[in-house]
Amino acid sequence: MMKAVVALALLALVGGAAAQPQTKKTLVQAVQDNAQLAGLAGVVSTIADSDPSIIETLNSFEGTVFAPNNAAFVAAAEAAAASGIDLDAATLTDILKYHLVAVPTLSGELKDGQVLPTVQGKDLKVKFVDGAAVIEGIGSSAKVVRPDIKVGKTVVHIVDAVLLPLVLPTPEEPTPETPIEEANLLDVATNANLTTLVAVIGLLPEATQEALLTGNFTIFAPTNDAFAALLATTGGELPDADTIEAVLTYHVVPGPVLSTDLEDGMELTTLNGQTLTVEIDGADVFIVDANGGEAKVVAADVEAGGSVVHVVDAVLIPILGEAPAPAPAPLPPSGAASTFAGVATLAASLLAAVLLA
């Protein structure tokens, strides 16, 4: 009798438990509760902001879901940004539906070469690589990394990439910038129409030209009119090579000196060994030679490689026939001394050809 009572009691308990409703997660809840699918949950939330019906569509869905993991969405977002694709709600909806197949399919039912029509309208294709199922889309492929998660009648397979129903355009490689070459003394002289100076440089030996063009100087470059005016005062007679060398080196100061560095009364020691004096009158800057002659700076701070060129309107004349100052300015490297010696040797015939033609 006691056994019969116990049996009835057990049957009552079992029957009561069976009668209670079972709590089941919806597909959206299952995605939200899976830490690996936080990216997918975020996409669903973004779509729902503009189309709330997507929640009901997913929760009532009974089929197969290929669910990209978080790393897959990070990579997809970067690829879309690089290709200029705007991941708006409509685009995300299209991509999401490309991951839904209307028929529930367990991993054991997938076959190599199998075609899976998606809710989006375009097909996916199954391929097995080293025993692992790979789902091939139009614009990407994804490997199944965690299969057969059942949510009601729906089967979820977690995959390692977002399946794309389109081919992303290849990002254009940035065109490398062509390095801008610095203008050298020859470029500056050409642009300033200093034809006498250009002609001198062009006749120098290649090594000497290189030294002049790559050195670090401050050069007070007389205009063509300045050379012509000087020649007129001599009746067209040219001085000897030593005098020409002394004059030319008198226009060059070691090291670049910008106009903003010039001060009234400043003395500049030249390669000639003698000095020039700076005079500033308002906005005008004059360079005064040892004889009191003035040359006005008419164009300042023209960069020429490591040098600075100031164009002046007169030729500066040193004290001639005297020994150089006892402590001449040190010659900069790059063969500056031979440069100006070469200029002196060629200047007589050059000036005659250029200025007296």
Secondary structure, DSSP 4 states (H G I P E B T S, - for coil): -HHHHHHHHHHHHHHHHHHSPPP---HHHHHHH-GGGHHHHHHHHHHHHH-THHHHHHHT--SEEEEE-HHHHHHHHHHHHHHT----HHHHHHHHHTTEESS---GGG--TT-EEEBTTSSEEEEEEETTEEEEE-SS-EEEEEEEEEEETTEEEEEESS---SSPPPPPPPPPPPPPPPPP-HHHHHHHTT-HHHHHHHHHS-HHHHHHHHHS-EEEEEE-HHHHHHHHHHTTTPPPPHHHHHHHHHTTEEES---GGG--TT-EEE-TTS-EEEEEEETTEEEEE-TTS-EEEEEEEEEEETTEEEEEESS-----TTSPPPSSPPPPPTTTHHHHHHHHHHHHHHHHHHHH--
